[in-house]
Amino acid sequence: MNHLPKAVRAEAVSKLSSVYVNRQPLKGFSMEEEKKFMNGILDVNPDHVDWPKHSKMFWAELSIPVGFTGVKLEIGTEEDGTPHNIMDYIKYRFALSHPHVALTKEEMTGNTTKRFYIQDLAREDNLKNASIQIRKDADKEFIKLSSRPDAMKRVLRLLSNSNPDRLTAEQVENALYEIKNSNPKKFARVATDKNLEMKAEINQMISSGVLRKIGNQVIFIDEVLGDTMEDTVVYLKDKKNSGKLTILRAKLKELAII
């Protein structure tokens, strides 16, 4: 409709109408929810023998006119779950279940089967704020790391393929800053990992050739220390394997001297 004059588009109305699923009209509620929320909406009560027939007719005839600027629905509920506006809530739940309705504009744009989308401003605000909080957390961790050069190297070792031992302090900081900005969530997760030091040490052993990595497995000579990095950390932190860890550290130190 974008080719039509603005005044005409403003008056244009589409309809979100019923569709059938397995020969039954699409419903916005489960059977239990239907009895809870639609008692008083249908002409019979939930215990009446004709409730299923009236329910089927209601959903089959349900249609939501959607103007060019959309349709506003009140979907708020009381603390006990009672909707502020029961009909708006019914329409909302119907739309959520409808195959022609996307949850976001982006989803609708990328899917030719979607003709409508739900704009939930509260959800959009929550998502945006969650993204902001992730970036704030990443910034906090970056500032903490800035005063600890060794810690910065450990984090960089786990987040990139570069060898931080061959970089200047400025290069390490620059590289970490770029990673933080491009993937703040991953950066914060690695920076706050309680096993950061051990994982970085294992990574250094792998890059130096003391250990090998095949797939996700970490191997010393022919012995699998762990099927994943997490398993390898558990293995090497186990006191009964302290001798193996001492051997690995000695080999890593030898290579550093050479």
Backbone as CSV, one residue per row, in Angstrom:
resi,resn,N_x,N_y,N_z,CA_x,CA_y,CA_z,C_x,C_y,C_z
1,MET,0.810,-1.207,0.000,0.000,0.000,0.000,0.848,1.263,0.000
2,ASN,2.146,1.146,0.009,2.997,2.335,0.093,2.877,3.241,-1.119
3,HIS,2.371,2.708,-2.267,2.268,3.519,-3.468,1.024,4.410,-3.440
4,LEU,0.123,4.181,-2.480,-1.098,4.967,-2.397,-0.840,6.300,-1.711
5,PRO,-1.673,7.310,-1.984,-1.538,8.604,-1.302,-1.654,8.428,0.206
6,LYS,-0.976,9.296,0.954,-0.934,9.196,2.409,-2.332,9.215,3.012
7,ALA,-3.206,10.086,2.487,-4.562,10.191,3.017,-5.330,8.893,2.831
8,VAL,-5.109,8.236,1.689,-5.788,6.970,1.416,-5.243,5.873,2.321
9,ARG,-3.927,5.859,2.492,-3.307,4.846,3.354,-3.787,4.969,4.786
10,ALA,-4.002,6.191,5.227,-4.442,6.433,6.598,-5.806,5.813,6.859
11,GLU,-6.629,5.717,5.793,-7.971,5.161,5.936,-7.999,3.658,5.676
12,ALA,-6.897,3.122,5.171,-6.864,1.709,4.805,-6.926,0.814,6.040
13,VAL,-7.683,-0.254,5.927,-7.839,-1.176,7.044,-7.647,-2.608,6.551
14,SER,-6.789,-3.353,7.251,-6.646,-4.777,6.989,-7.300,-5.527,8.138
15,LYS,-7.482,-6.813,7.985,-8.098,-7.598,9.053,-7.255,-8.818,9.374
16,LEU,-7.078,-9.038,10.669,-6.441,-10.269,11.133,-7.587,-11.212,11.470
17,SER,-7.818,-12.162,10.598,-8.988,-13.031,10.731,-8.606,-14.439,11.138
18,SER,-9.620,-15.224,11.425,-9.418,-16.586,11.894,-8.769,-17.468,10.832
19,VAL,-7.972,-18.394,11.289,-7.422,-19.439,10.430,-7.695,-20.775,11.116
20,TYR,-7.672,-21.831,10.321,-7.947,-23.159,10.885,-6.660,-23.968,11.015
21,VAL,-6.554,-24.666,12.139,-5.426,-25.550,12.415,-5.991,-26.910,12.771
22,ASN,-5.617,-27.914,12.008,-6.157,-29.267,12.221,-7.685,-29.251,12.245
23,ARG,-8.248,-28.505,11.287,-9.705,-28.430,11.073,-10.450,-27.752,12.216
24,GLN,-9.687,-27.057,13.061,-10.294,-26.298,14.151,-9.808,-24.851,14.070
25,PRO,-10.684,-23.884,14.421,-10.231,-22.490,14.386,-9.123,-22.244,15.401
26,LEU,-8.151,-21.427,15.009,-7.037,-21.091,15.893,-7.552,-20.414,17.156
27,LYS,-7.032,-20.848,18.291,-7.426,-20.256,19.572,-6.226,-19.574,20.218
28,GLY,-6.525,-18.543,20.988,-5.455,-17.824,21.675,-5.194,-18.351,23.067
29,PHE,-6.049,-19.262,23.540,-5.936,-19.798,24.894,-5.899,-21.318,24.891
30,SER,-5.359,-21.878,25.946,-5.506,-23.310,26.192,-6.933,-23.519,26.712
31,MET,-7.339,-24.755,26.851,-8.689,-25.049,27.319,-8.924,-24.468,28.715
32,GLU,-7.924,-24.604,29.608,-8.059,-24.102,30.970,-8.119,-22.576,30.986
33,GLU,-7.258,-21.937,30.180,-7.254,-20.474,30.115,-8.559,-19.950,29.533
34,GLU,-9.076,-20.664,28.562,-10.326,-20.258,27.920,-11.455,-20.198,28.942
35,LYS,-11.554,-21.221,29.785,-12.596,-21.250,30.810,-12.392,-20.144,31.850
36,LYS,-11.144,-19.823,32.112,-10.838,-18.794,33.102,-11.143,-17.396,32.583
37,PHE,-10.675,-17.088,31.362,-10.781,-15.725,30.855,-12.068,-15.440,30.072
38,MET,-12.691,-16.476,29.527,-13.834,-16.234,28.649,-15.178,-16.544,29.303
39,ASN,-15.142,-16.870,30.582,-16.388,-17.052,31.319,-17.087,-15.696,31.425
40,GLY,-18.241,-15.581,30.821,-18.943,-14.299,30.786,-18.874,-13.660,29.407
41,ILE,-17.915,-14.090,28.602,-17.802,-13.591,27.230,-18.723,-14.384,26.307
42,LEU,-18.753,-15.708,26.495,-19.638,-16.549,25.699,-21.030,-16.574,26.328
43,ASP,-21.991,-17.049,25.562,-23.386,-17.044,26.014,-23.688,-18.139,27.021
44,VAL,-22.775,-19.077,27.195,-22.970,-20.161,28.163,-21.770,-20.206,29.089
45,ASN,-21.920,-20.862,30.226,-20.794,-20.966,31.160,-19.937,-22.170,30.811
46,PRO,-18.706,-22.249,31.355,-17.769,-23.317,30.981,-18.271,-24.737,31.231
47,ASP,-19.231,-24.898,32.154,-19.718,-26.238,32.465,-20.860,-26.668,31.550
48,HIS,-21.337,-25.756,30.737,-22.469,-26.068,29.871,-22.024,-26.998,28.738
49,VAL,-22.923,-27.878,28.351,-22.612,-28.858,27.312,-22.316,-28.192,25.969
50,ASP,-22.847,-26.980,25.768,-22.634,-26.285,24.492,-21.425,-25.345,24.499
51,TRP,-20.670,-25.348,25.596,-19.482,-24.470,25.674,-18.527,-24.696,24.489
52,PRO,-18.157,-25.939,24.142,-17.238,-26.156,23.009,-17.773,-25.570,21.703
53,LYS,-19.090,-25.718,21.468,-19.676,-25.198,20.229,-19.593,-23.675,20.194
54,HIS,-19.908,-23.022,21.305,-19.850,-21.564,21.366,-18.400,-21.061,21.266
55,SER,-17.511,-21.809,21.882,-16.094,-21.446,21.824,-15.593,-21.502,20.379
56,LYS,-15.925,-22.587,19.696,-15.493,-22.751,18.306,-16.025,-21.621,17.442
57,MET,-17.273,-21.243,17.652,-17.885,-20.182,16.867,-17.214,-18.836,17.154
58,PHE,-16.894,-18.593,18.424,-16.268,-17.325,18.810,-14.934,-17.141,18.088
59,TRP,-14.075,-18.168,18.151,-12.741,-18.058,17.541,-12.829,-18.042,16.015
60,ALA,-13.794,-18.743,15.458,-13.950,-18.775,14.004,-14.388,-17.422,13.459
61,GLU,-15.144,-16.678,14.264,-15.664,-15.395,13.817,-14.811,-14.206,14.262
62,LEU,-13.800,-14.478,15.092,-12.981,-13.382,15.605,-12.180,-12.712,14.480
63,SER,-12.241,-11.411,14.425,-11.518,-10.648,13.406,-11.074,-9.332,14.021
64,ILE,-9.838,-8.951,13.778,-9.295,-7.720,14.348,-8.987,-6.738,13.232
65,PRO,-9.757,-5.651,13.126,-9.444,-4.628,12.116,-8.136,-3.927,12.486
66,VAL,-7.242,-3.813,11.518,-5.936,-3.182,11.761,-5.762,-2.043,10.763
67,GLY,-5.798,-0.811,11.266,-5.610,0.342,10.404,-4.172,0.501,9.969
68,PHE,-3.910,1.465,9.105,-2.559,1.682,8.596,-1.578,2.006,9.716
69,THR,-2.074,2.654,10.763,-1.211,3.005,11.901,-1.270,1.955,13.000
70,GLY,-1.960,0.829,12.733,-2.014,-0.244,13.705,-3.258,-0.183,14.564
71,VAL,-3.309,-1.031,15.567,-4.414,-1.039,16.522,-3.826,-1.166,17.920
72,LYS,-4.290,-0.350,18.832,-3.754,-0.344,20.186,-4.593,-1.257,21.072
73,LEU,-3.925,-2.141,21.803,-4.604,-3.073,22.694,-4.096,-2.886,24.118
74,GLU,-5.004,-2.860,25.068,-4.645,-2.794,26.483,-4.450,-4.222,26.980
75,ILE,-3.207,-4.588,27.279,-2.923,-5.979,27.653,-2.410,-6.101,29.084
76,GLY,-2.535,-5.017,29.853,-2.087,-5.055,31.236,-2.978,-5.950,32.083
77,THR,-2.425,-6.469,33.173,-3.185,-7.335,34.073,-2.987,-6.909,35.516
78,GLU,-3.932,-7.311,36.362,-3.801,-7.099,37.797,-2.776,-8.087,38.349
79,GLU,-2.463,-7.955,39.619,-1.478,-8.847,40.227,-1.921,-10.307,40.167
80,ASP,-3.248,-10.536,40.182,-3.749,-11.915,40.127,-3.892,-12.436,38.694
81,GLY,-3.484,-11.606,37.713,-3.546,-12.022,36.325,-4.799,-11.612,35.593
82,THR,-5.723,-10.951,36.267,-6.962,-10.512,35.625,-6.668,-9.365,34.655
83,PRO,-7.044,-9.500,33.392,-6.774,-8.442,32.397,-7.544,-7.163,32.701
84,HIS,-6.937,-6.028,32.409,-7.624,-4.743,32.552,-8.749,-4.622,31.531
85,ASN,-8.514,-5.148,30.335,-9.515,-5.129,29.272,-9.553,-6.518,28.663
86,ILE,-10.593,-7.291,28.997,-10.621,-8.696,28.619,-10.646,-8.911,27.109
87,MET,-11.422,-8.098,26.372,-11.475,-8.297,24.922,-10.156,-7.948,24.248
88,ASP,-9.515,-6.888,24.698,-8.200,-6.548,24.147,-7.198,-7.661,24.441
89,TYR,-7.299,-8.233,25.641,-6.377,-9.300,26.032,-6.618,-10.545,25.179
90,ILE,-7.890,-10.847,24.894,-8.228,-11.988,24.044,-7.648,-11.781,22.642
91,LYS,-7.803,-10.576,22.118,-7.281,-10.275,20.780,-5.751,-10.383,20.756
92,TYR,-5.127,-9.930,21.824,-3.660,-9.986,21.924,-3.177,-11.435,21.915
93,ARG,-3.803,-12.274,22.709,-3.393,-13.675,22.771,-3.664,-14.382,21.435
94,PHE,-4.760,-14.009,20.780,-5.086,-14.539,19.458,-3.993,-14.145,18.459
95,ALA,-3.583,-12.876,18.518,-2.544,-12.382,17.604,-1.209,-13.081,17.862
96,LEU,-0.892,-13.318,19.124,0.365,-13.996,19.469,0.441,-15.390,18.842
97,SER,-0.706,-16.051,18.756,-0.736,-17.415,18.234,-0.870,-17.461,16.718
98,HIS,-1.216,-16.339,16.108,-1.563,-16.321,14.686,-0.325,-16.466,13.791
99,PRO,-0.387,-17.324,12.781,0.771,-17.546,11.897,1.130,-16.346,11.024
100,HIS,0.239,-15.370,10.903,0.523,-14.196,10.080,1.098,-13.036,10.889
101,VAL,1.325,-13.276,12.190,1.789,-12.205,13.076,3.211,-12.487,13.561
102,ALA,4.077,-11.499,13.402,5.458,-11.600,13.877,5.588,-10.871,15.215
103,LEU,6.606,-11.229,15.972,6.812,-10.582,17.268,7.530,-9.244,17.138
104,THR,8.209,-9.043,15.998,8.914,-7.782,15.763,8.753,-7.371,14.306
105,LYS,9.027,-6.120,14.040,8.957,-5.620,12.672,10.018,-6.291,11.807
106,GLU,11.191,-6.527,12.390,12.287,-7.155,11.657,11.900,-8.572,11.227
107,GLU,11.229,-9.297,12.122,10.804,-10.653,11.800,9.782,-10.637,10.669
108,MET,8.849,-9.688,10.708,7.848,-9.585,9.657,8.494,-9.266,8.316
109,THR,9.453,-8.340,8.325,10.117,-7.931,7.093,10.863,-9.091,6.439
110,GLY,11.392,-9.976,7.262,12.182,-11.086,6.732,11.394,-12.348,6.471
111,ASN,10.067,-12.309,6.657,9.252,-13.509,6.487,8.003,-13.161,5.676
112,THR,7.909,-13.723,4.482,6.804,-13.375,3.580,5.448,-13.877,4.078
113,THR,5.429,-14.803,5.043,4.151,-15.301,5.558,3.576,-14.381,6.628
114,LYS,4.373,-13.430,7.102,3.918,-12.511,8.148,3.382,-11.223,7.527
115,ARG,2.190,-10.804,7.964,1.574,-9.595,7.435,1.426,-8.513,8.500
116,PHE,1.573,-8.897,9.761,1.424,-7.971,10.874,2.563,-8.226,11.871
117,TYR,2.794,-7.262,12.735,3.752,-7.479,13.815,3.258,-6.787,15.079
118,ILE,3.733,-7.288,16.215,3.338,-6.738,17.512,4.423,-5.774,17.983
119,GLN,4.020,-4.560,18.250,4.950,-3.569,18.771,4.698,-3.433,20.261
120,ASP,5.570,-4.042,21.040,5.474,-3.989,22.500,6.540,-3.012,22.990
121,LEU,6.125,-1.788,23.286,7.086,-0.746,23.665,7.822,-1.094,24.945
122,ALA,7.107,-1.708,25.891,7.746,-2.081,27.156,8.834,-3.118,26.916
123,ARG,8.533,-4.103,26.038,9.527,-5.131,25.729,10.726,-4.536,25.009
124,GLU,10.454,-3.608,24.083,11.547,-2.968,23.350,12.433,-2.164,24.300
125,ASP,11.811,-1.475,25.258,12.587,-0.715,26.246,13.434,-1.644,27.100
126,ASN,12.857,-2.790,27.479,13.582,-3.753,28.306,14.785,-4.323,27.557
127,LEU,14.572,-4.645,26.273,15.660,-5.197,25.467,16.778,-4.166,25.295
128,LYS,16.378,-2.927,25.033,17.361,-1.868,24.849,18.145,-1.635,26.127
129,ASN,17.438,-1.620,27.260,18.116,-1.395,28.533,19.026,-2.556,28.895
130,ALA,18.593,-3.780,28.554,19.430,-4.950,28.824,20.740,-4.847,28.051
131,SER,20.664,-4.365,26.814,21.863,-4.185,26.004,22.776,-3.127,26.616
132,ILE,22.174,-2.062,27.142,22.948,-1.004,27.781,23.663,-1.541,29.020
133,GLN,22.947,-2.353,29.813,23.542,-2.904,31.037,24.725,-3.813,30.717
134,ILE,24.605,-4.583,29.634,25.702,-5.466,29.224,26.935,-4.639,28.878
135,ARG,26.730,-3.546,28.140,27.852,-2.678,27.771,28.451,-1.998,28.998
136,LYS,27.606,-1.617,29.940,28.102,-0.998,31.168,28.959,-1.987,31.968
137,ASP,28.484,-3.224,32.046,29.246,-4.256,32.763,30.597,-4.492,32.087
138,ALA,30.579,-4.525,30.753,31.827,-4.727,30.007,32.786,-3.564,30.258
139,ASP,32.259,-2.351,30.275,33.095,-1.172,30.533,33.731,-1.234,31.921
140,LYS,32.942,-1.654,32.901,33.455,-1.762,34.279,34.606,-2.759,34.346
141,GLU,34.421,-3.915,33.692,35.461,-4.943,33.721,36.704,-4.489,32.962
142,PHE,36.509,-3.742,31.904,37.651,-3.244,31.138,38.483,-2.284,31.987
143,ILE,37.810,-1.416,32.714,38.518,-0.456,33.581,39.296,-1.201,34.667
144,LYS,38.689,-2.245,35.229,39.381,-3.042,36.245,40.642,-3.685,35.667
145,LEU,40.508,-4.222,34.462,41.634,-4.901,33.825,42.761,-3.951,33.464
146,SER,42.421,-2.707,33.166,43.411,-1.734,32.698,44.564,-1.544,33.672
147,SER,44.324,-1.776,34.942,45.378,-1.615,35.944,46.117,-2.922,36.228
148,ARG,45.754,-3.974,35.476,46.371,-5.292,35.695,46.831,-5.865,34.350
149,PRO,48.012,-5.500,33.913,48.526,-5.944,32.606,48.479,-7.446,32.394
150,ASP,48.824,-8.226,33.414,48.810,-9.680,33.270,47.398,-10.202,33.031
151,ALA,46.434,-9.617,33.733,45.044,-10.033,33.561,44.545,-9.675,32.162
152,MET,44.973,-8.522,31.662,44.587,-8.112,30.316,45.094,-9.119,29.293
153,LYS,46.313,-9.578,29.495,46.880,-10.565,28.580,46.105,-11.877,28.632
154,ARG,45.693,-12.271,29.840,44.946,-13.525,29.980,43.627,-13.453,29.205
155,VAL,42.932,-12.349,29.373,41.647,-12.191,28.697,41.842,-12.163,27.180
156,LEU,42.836,-11.435,26.720,43.096,-11.344,25.279,43.475,-12.708,24.718
157,ARG,44.213,-13.469,25.494,44.638,-14.797,25.044,43.422,-15.684,24.764
158,LEU,42.360,-15.501,25.577,41.163,-16.331,25.418,40.181,-15.779,24.396
159,LEU,40.351,-14.512,24.034,39.393,-13.885,23.131,39.921,-13.660,21.715
160,SER,41.178,-14.007,21.497,41.736,-13.788,20.160,42.774,-14.857,19.846
161,ASN,43.219,-14.851,18.618,44.252,-15.800,18.191,45.650,-15.215,18.320
162,SER,45.730,-13.969,18.752,47.034,-13.314,18.874,47.742,-13.750,20.146
163,ASN,49.068,-13.639,20.119,49.880,-13.955,21.288,50.192,-12.659,22.019
164,PRO,49.555,-12.409,23.154,49.748,-11.140,23.862,51.177,-10.912,24.337
165,ASP,51.957,-11.998,24.458,53.354,-11.853,24.895,54.198,-11.146,23.844
166,ARG,53.706,-11.117,22.609,54.445,-10.468,21.529,53.927,-9.063,21.245
167,LEU,52.993,-8.596,22.075,52.396,-7.277,21.876,52.837,-6.307,22.965
168,THR,52.851,-5.041,22.633,53.125,-4.024,23.638,51.890,-3.865,24.521
169,ALA,52.060,-3.205,25.652,50.939,-2.971,26.576,49.831,-2.194,25.875
170,GLU,50.233,-1.225,25.043,49.241,-0.420,24.322,48.475,-1.265,23.311
171,GLN,49.183,-2.177,22.633,48.530,-3.039,21.651,47.540,-3.990,22.316
172,VAL,47.918,-4.501,23.476,47.019,-5.392,24.219,45.746,-4.648,24.608
173,GLU,45.939,-3.443,25.142,44.786,-2.653,25.566,43.906,-2.269,24.384
174,ASN,44.525,-1.888,23.284,43.765,-1.519,22.085,42.934,-2.698,21.567
175,ALA,43.564,-3.861,21.528,42.880,-5.049,21.024,41.704,-5.426,21.918
176,LEU,41.915,-5.361,23.222,40.836,-5.677,24.157,39.693,-4.683,24.051
177,TYR,40.029,-3.424,23.858,39.014,-2.384,23.742,38.117,-2.642,22.529
178,GLU,38.719,-3.039,21.423,37.948,-3.337,20.217,37.042,-4.555,20.429
179,ILE,37.559,-5.562,21.109,36.769,-6.763,21.388,35.604,-6.426,22.309
180,LYS,35.880,-5.621,23.322,34.826,-5.204,24.270,33.684,-4.507,23.536
181,ASN,34.026,-3.648,22.605,32.997,-2.892,21.884,32.222,-3.759,20.902
182,SER,32.899,-4.715,20.290,32.241,-5.546,19.279,31.418,-6.667,19.902
183,ASN,31.846,-7.190,21.050,31.105,-8.275,21.700,31.196,-8.111,23.218
184,PRO,30.488,-7.108,23.763,30.586,-6.814,25.195,30.152,-7.970,26.091
185,LYS,29.156,-8.735,25.650,28.662,-9.837,26.471,29.731,-10.912,26.650
186,LYS,30.373,-11.296,25.559,31.424,-12.311,25.622,32.619,-11.796,26.409
187,PHE,32.963,-10.519,26.191,34.086,-9.926,26.907,33.854,-9.982,28.413
188,ALA,32.671,-9.553,28.858,32.370,-9.525,30.286,32.369,-10.932,30.864
189,ARG,31.854,-11.901,30.094,31.809,-13.278,30.577,33.211,-13.826,30.802
190,VAL,34.110,-13.592,29.864,35.483,-14.093,29.988,36.224,-13.347,31.094
191,ALA,36.046,-12.034,31.154,36.763,-11.218,32.143,36.388,-11.570,33.578
192,THR,35.163,-12.065,33.777,34.700,-12.388,35.132,34.722,-13.888,35.423
193,ASP,35.258,-14.654,34.488,35.320,-16.107,34.672,36.220,-16.431,35.869
194,LYS,35.697,-17.192,36.804,36.468,-17.536,38.007,37.684,-18.400,37.673
195,ASN,37.655,-19.043,36.514,38.776,-19.890,36.090,39.616,-19.226,35.003
196,LEU,39.535,-17.906,34.940,40.250,-17.163,33.904,41.736,-17.506,33.872
197,GLU,42.395,-17.470,35.013,43.839,-17.697,35.058,44.207,-19.086,34.547
198,MET,43.460,-20.092,34.992,43.758,-21.457,34.575,43.479,-21.654,33.083
199,LYS,42.383,-21.111,32.596,42.041,-21.253,31.175,43.086,-20.571,30.294
200,ALA,43.540,-19.404,30.722,44.556,-18.690,29.953,45.858,-19.482,29.933
201,GLU,46.171,-20.118,31.052,47.396,-20.917,31.135,47.293,-22.134,30.216
202,ILE,46.140,-22.772,30.202,45.926,-23.920,29.322,46.032,-23.480,27.866
203,ASN,45.433,-22.349,27.555,45.479,-21.813,26.199,46.917,-21.538,25.778
204,GLN,47.697,-21.008,26.710,49.109,-20.722,26.424,49.874,-22.014,26.177
205,MET,49.537,-23.054,26.934,50.186,-24.358,26.742,49.838,-24.940,25.380
206,ILE,48.617,-24.713,24.937,48.190,-25.217,23.630,48.911,-24.473,22.514
207,SER,48.957,-23.154,22.617,49.589,-22.352,21.564,51.091,-22.586,21.498
208,SER,51.716,-22.974,22.626,53.155,-23.210,22.643,53.512,-24.648,22.270
209,GLY,52.502,-25.526,22.212,52.757,-26.904,21.824,52.919,-27.868,22.974
210,VAL,52.841,-27.377,24.203,52.929,-28.277,25.361,51.714,-29.205,25.373
211,LEU,50.560,-28.646,25.035,49.337,-29.426,24.917,48.843,-29.349,23.473
212,ARG,48.010,-30.309,23.089,47.391,-30.281,21.774,45.880,-30.179,21.945
213,LYS,45.251,-29.616,20.951,43.802,-29.534,20.971,43.266,-30.112,19.671
214,ILE,42.465,-31.150,19.812,41.832,-31.780,18.655,40.319,-31.666,18.856
215,GLY,39.696,-30.851,18.031,38.286,-30.560,18.274,38.200,-29.752,19.549
216,ASN,37.462,-30.237,20.514,37.384,-29.584,21.817,38.260,-30.273,22.856
217,GLN,38.798,-31.424,22.500,39.617,-32.191,23.445,40.984,-31.549,23.649
218,VAL,41.443,-31.563,24.896,42.780,-31.072,25.234,43.636,-32.287,25.590
219,ILE,44.777,-32.435,24.898,45.562,-33.664,24.993,47.015,-33.371,25.360
220,PHE,47.559,-34.184,26.274,48.972,-34.123,26.623,49.612,-35.421,26.142
221,ILE,50.474,-35.331,25.155,51.076,-36.488,24.481,49.933,-37.337,23.907
222,ASP,49.564,-38.445,24.549,48.445,-39.278,24.076,47.312,-39.341,25.097
223,GLU,47.420,-38.548,26.145,46.413,-38.580,27.209,45.430,-37.429,27.057
224,VAL,44.149,-37.752,27.037,43.109,-36.726,26.971,42.892,-36.176,28.381
225,LEU,43.201,-34.906,28.561,43.011,-34.290,29.874,41.563,-33.863,30.080
226,GLY,40.886,-33.581,28.975,39.490,-33.191,29.085,38.843,-33.117,27.709
227,ASP,37.560,-33.415,27.647,36.841,-33.349,26.374,36.503,-31.908,25.987
228,THR,36.573,-31.011,26.970,36.348,-29.582,26.725,37.328,-28.797,27.570
229,MET,37.353,-27.486,27.360,38.196,-26.632,28.192,37.762,-26.714,29.653
230,GLU,36.450,-26.728,29.867,35.932,-26.795,31.235,36.378,-28.086,31.918
231,ASP,36.308,-29.204,31.184,36.739,-30.488,31.746,38.232,-30.454,32.094
232,THR,39.009,-29.819,31.244,40.459,-29.747,31.458,40.780,-28.911,32.692
233,VAL,40.030,-27.845,32.894,40.215,-27.018,34.092,39.939,-27.839,35.341
234,VAL,38.837,-28.584,35.322,38.489,-29.421,36.473,39.591,-30.441,36.738
235,TYR,40.107,-31.046,35.665,41.160,-32.062,35.799,42.418,-31.472,36.429
236,LEU,42.865,-30.336,35.920,44.119,-29.765,36.400,43.990,-29.092,37.769
237,LYS,42.784,-28.732,38.163,42.599,-28.142,39.487,42.420,-29.205,40.564
238,ASP,42.235,-30.445,40.126,42.100,-31.547,41.073,43.467,-31.800,41.735
239,LYS,43.500,-31.820,43.040,44.758,-31.963,43.774,45.520,-33.234,43.411
240,LYS,44.788,-34.279,43.061,45.478,-35.538,42.736,46.215,-35.451,41.402
241,ASN,45.932,-34.397,40.633,46.630,-34.199,39.359,47.635,-33.045,39.430
242,SER,47.986,-32.663,40.651,48.916,-31.535,40.821,50.287,-31.833,40.218
243,GLY,50.686,-33.094,40.243,51.969,-33.469,39.660,51.982,-33.235,38.161
244,LYS,50.868,-33.551,37.503,50.757,-33.346,36.055,50.810,-31.855,35.729
245,LEU,50.156,-31.050,36.552,50.154,-29.603,36.327,51.566,-29.043,36.497
246,THR,52.299,-29.555,37.466,53.671,-29.104,37.685,54.546,-29.421,36.469
247,ILE,54.359,-30.611,35.906,55.119,-31.016,34.720,54.803,-30.092,33.543
248,LEU,53.526,-29.807,33.338,53.105,-28.949,32.233,53.669,-27.542,32.377
249,ARG,53.643,-27.029,33.585,54.165,-25.677,33.824,55.675,-25.632,33.612
250,ALA,56.350,-26.694,33.981,57.801,-26.757,33.790,58.138,-26.766,32.303
251,LYS,57.384,-27.518,31.521,57.607,-27.568,30.082,57.332,-26.213,29.437
252,LEU,56.285,-25.541,29.913,55.948,-24.220,29.374,57.062,-23.228,29.697
253,LYS,57.605,-23.333,30.887,58.697,-22.432,31.308,59.956,-22.686,30.486
254,GLU,60.235,-23.952,30.193,61.400,-24.302,29.370,61.295,-23.653,27.988
255,LEU,60.131,-23.718,27.405,59.926,-23.143,26.077,60.070,-21.627,26.098
256,ALA,59.705,-21.026,27.202,59.796,-19.568,27.318,61.253,-19.125,27.397
257,ILE,62.104,-19.989,27.969,63.533,-19.671,28.110,64.261,-19.808,26.795
258,ILE,63.830,-20.829,26.011,64.531,-21.116,24.747,64.410,-19.955,23.769
